[in-house]
Amino acid sequence: MVNQTPYKIHISKLNETYLVVQCDNDGVMMEMAEFFTFEVPGAKFMPQYKNRVWDGKIRLLDRRTGKIYFGLIKYILEFCERNELSVVLDPQVSHKKDIDRETIEGFIKSLKPKSRGQDLEIRDYQLNAVHHAIQNHRALFLSPTASGKSLIIYAIIRYYTLLLQKEENSKILILVPTTSLVEQMYSDFIDYGWDDKYLHRIYQGHSKDTNKPVVISTWQSIYKLHKSYFKQFGCIVGDEAHLFKAKSLTSVLTKLETCKYKFGLTGTLDGTQTHRLVLEGLFGQVEKVTTTKKLMDKETVAELEIKCIVLKHKEEEARQVKDFKYSEEIDYLVQHQKRNEFITKLCNTLNGNTLCLFQLVEKHGKVLHAMLQENSDKNIYFVFGGTDTETREKIREITEQQNNTIIVASYGTFSTGINIRNLHNIVFASPSKSRVRVLQSIGRGLRKSDNKLSVRVLDIADDLTHNEKKNFTLNHFLERINIYAEEEFNYQIDRIKL
């Protein structure tokens, strides 16, 4: 933009969710609105796009009103600097707090957190994360599995419980994607040494009203509630924040107009700019806590071995599926008898506890479960969306105590957030190219236990190449290889004729 006149951009605070950007030049506002407009990956496959109701784009700045998510202030200022625009910034937009690291360290140590009765060591990066949160009031923490994310959340919650106790909106909301994670977060906090009288859980069958200061809830339980319900909260923590891109989830965050302190935590972002900017807009700027590679180098997490098994299908089968659509290829693979027999035998031969992840419940999950029950002398458990929270928790607890268990679970229920320290093997029985799903699934096995120092991931891929034309799921496998390389994971590839 060539700027003859030093146009002024006025940035003011509307509430704790939105800023208002104003400029007396329509052309400047139009260009800024375009800067904050992005095409949504995969939009062309969505019904709204196909029906021409939506153009497949997300607009983070409303050009008519000037409204934009509070957390995008950094990008607004960068746009103004790059285009030599003068900025008038409302003092209320700046919200940094001056507090030294030693004070935060002293506070966390005073909590004396424990795990299974043993004192917990506070790692430097955990301390840095809590310090960053309290200094900035908002943040989106990128914290990989087994980095002690729950302890970071616990320390933040304990701090704001004290800070907000005399405020009108004194309660704290912790938002998680599943009922299992509600129970896990609750049990973690109790394990650390807190008391039940401070903690209220919300999901089906639990009251949405409480006098307790901390509410742990699934987003499904509260997203339809009126805006007035959310006025009681002065702080929100969104765990597994990569799932906060759904409209129903963002509706919760946008209703928190009086909530000053907002923190999101996730182990993985999906790699798209749209996804990251929406999350940063709702919570705050990304702050990388540590990386899985650093945790491995310091032996904080289990050693990871990835064994990729490429199943080479017969030529006549490759010819048969060469013109299949993606969904048809998936249906063909999950119903392939020899493939399912291979997965069953593989799970049976692995030592220790095994998590076998599938995608389709009826067509694949139930089939694998039945085959394992019939052909294995191990303890076999089946978990999918219809499995109630209590049963999932019991399976998790049993697995912690045993070393001869196979859990056949859907990606949706066990790929995110669930802690099983005593997990030795993870089998990818269904193909996936989702960066989030792949890394979150690997994360299930990275926690160490007394009798487990390493985890093996067995990534099953299918080669149905015909006349040099690669099949969909083989291309997805190559994308997973790129993810492993980017994360600096060690992997090997074995090829087997099916």
SVG drawing of the C-alpha trace seen along z (x, -y; Angstrom):
<svg xmlns="http://www.w3.org/2000/svg" viewBox="-30 -13 49 81">
<polyline fill="none" stroke="black" stroke-width="0.4" points="0.0,0.0 1.4,-3.4 0.5,-5.8 0.3,-9.5 -1.6,-10.5 -0.6,-9.1 -4.0,-7.6 -4.7,-6.9 -5.9,-3.5 -7.8,-3.7 -7.8,-0.5 -10.1,-0.4 -11.4,2.3 -15.1,3.3 -15.0,6.0 -12.7,8.9 -13.5,10.7 -13.3,8.1 -11.4,5.0 -12.7,2.3 -10.5,1.1 -11.5,-2.2 -10.1,-4.3 -11.5,-7.3 -10.4,-5.7 -12.6,-3.0 -9.8,-1.7 -7.5,-1.1 -10.3,0.8 -11.0,2.8 -7.3,3.8 -7.0,4.7 -10.2,6.8 -8.7,8.6 -5.5,9.2 -7.6,11.0 -9.6,13.1 -8.6,16.7 -9.8,19.7 -10.9,22.5 -9.0,25.8 -11.4,28.3 -14.2,25.8 -15.1,26.9 -16.2,30.3 -18.6,28.7 -22.4,28.6 -22.6,24.8 -20.0,24.2 -21.5,26.7 -25.0,25.1 -23.4,21.6 -24.5,20.4 -20.9,19.6 -17.8,18.7 -15.5,20.9 -13.7,18.0 -13.4,16.9 -13.3,13.2 -11.7,12.3 -12.3,8.5 -15.8,7.2 -15.3,4.2 -18.6,2.7 -18.2,2.7 -14.4,2.9 -14.8,5.9 -11.9,8.3 -10.8,10.9 -8.9,9.3 -6.0,11.8 -5.1,10.6 -3.7,7.2 -0.1,8.3 -1.1,8.9 -3.1,5.6 0.0,3.7 2.2,5.6 -0.2,4.7 -0.1,1.0 3.7,0.9 4.1,2.7 1.8,0.2 3.2,-2.9 -0.1,-3.6 -0.3,-5.7 -1.8,-3.9 -3.9,-5.4 -4.1,-2.6 -6.6,-2.7 -4.6,-2.2 -7.1,0.5 -5.9,2.7 -2.5,3.1 -2.8,5.6 0.7,6.8 1.4,7.3 4.8,6.8 5.6,9.8 9.0,11.4 9.7,15.1 11.0,15.7 7.6,14.7 5.8,17.2 8.3,19.9 7.8,19.3 4.0,19.4 4.1,22.7 6.4,24.3 4.1,23.2 1.4,25.3 3.5,28.4 2.0,30.4 2.2,34.2 1.5,37.1 0.6,40.5 1.8,39.1 5.3,38.1 6.5,34.5 6.3,33.2 9.4,31.6 8.5,28.3 10.4,28.1 11.8,24.9 9.6,24.8 6.5,25.3 7.5,22.4 8.2,20.2 4.7,21.1 2.9,20.1 5.0,16.9 4.1,16.0 0.4,16.6 0.3,14.4 2.3,11.7 0.2,11.5 -3.3,12.5 -3.8,14.4 -1.9,17.1 -2.2,20.1 0.4,22.6 1.8,25.2 2.7,27.9 3.3,31.5 1.9,34.6 3.7,35.7 5.1,32.2 3.1,31.8 0.3,29.7 -2.1,30.5 0.4,29.1 0.7,25.9 -3.1,25.6 -3.3,26.4 -0.8,23.7 -2.6,21.1 -5.9,22.0 -4.6,21.8 -3.2,18.4 -6.4,17.0 -8.6,18.6 -6.8,16.3 -6.7,13.3 -10.4,13.3 -11.9,14.3 -13.2,10.8 -14.3,10.1 -17.8,10.2 -16.8,12.7 -14.7,14.8 -15.2,18.3 -12.9,20.1 -14.0,22.3 -11.9,25.2 -13.2,26.4 -12.3,29.8 -13.6,31.8 -14.8,35.1 -16.3,36.3 -13.3,38.6 -11.1,35.5 -13.4,33.8 -12.8,36.8 -9.1,36.9 -8.6,33.2 -10.6,33.5 -8.6,36.6 -5.3,34.9 -6.1,31.8 -7.2,34.0 -3.9,36.0 -1.9,32.8 -3.4,32.1 -6.5,29.9 -9.8,30.4 -13.1,31.4 -14.9,28.4 -13.2,26.1 -14.1,28.3 -17.4,28.7 -17.8,31.0 -20.3,30.5 -21.4,33.0 -24.6,35.0 -26.4,35.6 -24.5,32.8 -25.9,29.5 -24.7,26.4 -25.0,24.3 -22.6,24.3 -21.0,22.2 -17.6,23.8 -15.0,21.5 -13.7,23.9 -15.9,25.5 -14.6,28.3 -16.9,28.9 -17.2,30.3 -18.0,27.6 -21.0,29.7 -22.6,29.2 -22.7,25.4 -22.2,24.0 -26.0,23.4 -26.4,21.5 -27.2,17.8 -24.5,15.2 -25.6,14.2 -24.4,17.6 -20.8,16.8 -20.6,13.5 -19.7,15.4 -16.3,16.4 -13.2,14.2 -10.8,16.8 -11.0,19.6 -8.6,22.4 -9.3,24.3 -7.5,27.7 -6.9,29.5 -7.5,26.1 -6.9,27.4 -10.5,28.6 -11.8,25.1 -12.3,24.4 -15.8,25.7 -18.5,23.0 -20.1,24.3 -16.8,24.0 -16.0,20.5 -19.5,19.5 -18.5,20.2 -15.4,18.1 -17.2,15.2 -19.8,15.2 -17.1,14.6 -17.2,10.8 -16.2,10.0 -13.6,12.7 -10.2,11.0 -7.9,14.1 -7.9,16.5 -5.6,19.4 -5.6,22.2 -3.3,25.3 -2.7,27.9 -0.1,30.3 -0.7,29.7 -1.9,27.2 -3.2,28.4 -0.7,26.4 -3.1,24.1 -2.9,20.3 -6.7,20.0 -6.8,22.5 -3.9,20.7 -5.3,17.2 -8.8,18.1 -7.3,19.7 -4.9,16.8 -7.8,14.4 -9.8,16.2 -7.0,16.9 -3.8,14.9 -0.5,15.3 1.1,18.7 3.8,19.5 5.8,22.7 6.4,24.4 8.8,27.1 9.0,29.8 8.6,33.6 12.2,33.9 13.6,31.8 11.6,34.0 13.0,37.1 16.6,35.7 16.2,35.0 14.6,38.5 11.5,36.8 9.2,38.9 9.4,42.5 11.8,43.3 9.8,43.4 10.2,46.0 8.0,45.7 7.8,48.8 5.9,48.2 4.5,51.3 3.5,50.9 1.2,53.7 1.6,54.4 -1.7,55.6 -1.9,57.9 -1.9,56.5 -5.4,57.6 -6.7,55.9 -4.8,52.7 -6.4,52.8 -9.8,53.3 -9.5,50.1 -7.6,47.8 -10.6,45.6 -12.1,45.7 -13.0,42.5 -11.4,41.9 -14.4,43.2 -14.6,46.3 -11.0,47.0 -11.4,46.7 -14.4,49.1 -12.4,51.6 -9.5,51.5 -11.4,51.8 -13.3,54.8 -10.2,56.5 -10.1,59.9 -6.4,60.5 -5.6,57.0 -7.7,57.4 -6.2,60.8 -2.7,59.2 -3.7,56.5 -5.1,59.1 -1.9,61.2 0.2,58.1 -1.6,57.0 -1.3,60.5 2.4,60.7 3.2,57.3 4.5,57.4 2.9,55.2 -0.3,53.1 -1.5,52.1 -3.8,49.4 -5.2,50.3 -6.8,47.2 -9.5,47.3 -11.8,44.8 -15.1,46.5 -17.0,48.2 -19.3,50.5 -17.2,51.4 -13.9,51.7 -13.8,51.3 -16.3,54.0 -14.8,56.3 -11.3,56.0 -12.7,56.4 -14.5,59.6 -11.5,61.1 -9.2,60.3 -11.7,61.7 -11.8,64.9 -8.1,65.3 -6.4,63.8 -5.8,64.8 -5.1,61.2 -7.6,58.9 -9.5,57.2 -11.4,53.9 -13.5,51.9 -14.0,48.1 -15.9,45.9 -18.2,42.8 -21.0,44.8 -18.8,46.1 -19.8,44.2 -17.3,42.2 -17.2,44.5 -16.4,47.6 -13.6,45.7 -12.1,44.7 -12.2,48.3 -10.5,49.5 -7.8,46.8 -7.3,47.8 -7.1,51.5 -4.6,50.9 -2.4,49.0 -2.2,52.2 -1.8,54.8 0.7,55.6 -1.4,57.9 -4.1,55.7 -5.4,54.7 -7.6,51.6 -9.4,51.4 -10.5,47.7 -11.8,45.1 -9.5,42.2 -12.1,39.8 -12.2,41.3 -8.5,42.2 -6.4,40.1 -6.7,36.9 -5.9,36.1 -6.3,39.6 -3.4,40.4 -2.3,44.1 1.3,44.2 1.5,48.0 1.0,48.1 3.7,49.9 2.4,50.1 0.1,48.0 -1.2,49.5 -2.6,47.2 -5.2,49.6 -6.9,46.9 -5.1,44.4 -5.1,40.7 -3.3,37.6 -4.4,35.3 -1.4,33.8 -3.3,33.2 -4.7,36.8 -1.3,38.4 0.7,36.4 -2.0,36.6 -2.3,40.4 1.5,40.8 1.3,38.7 -0.9,41.4 2.2,43.5 4.9,41.0 4.3,41.1 6.8,43.1 5.9,45.6 7.8,47.7 8.0,50.5 7.9,48.6 10.7,46.5 9.8,46.7 6.8,46.9 6.5,48.4 4.1,46.9 3.1,49.3 1.9,47.3 0.0,49.5 -0.1,48.3 -1.5,49.8 0.2,49.8 -2.4,50.2 -0.3,48.5 -1.4,49.4 0.6,48.3 2.5,45.8 -0.8,44.3 -0.6,44.1 -3.8,44.7 -5.2,42.1 -4.2,43.7 -0.6,44.3 -0.3,40.6 -1.6,39.9 1.1,42.3 3.7,40.2 2.3,37.1 2.6,38.9 6.3,39.6 6.8,35.8 5.2,35.2 7.7,37.7 10.6,36.0 9.5,32.5 9.2,33.6 12.6,35.4 11.1,38.8 13.1,41.9 11.2,44.2 11.8,47.2 9.7,48.6 9.1,52.3 7.2,53.7 5.1,56.8 3.2,58.6 -0.4,59.1"/>
</svg>
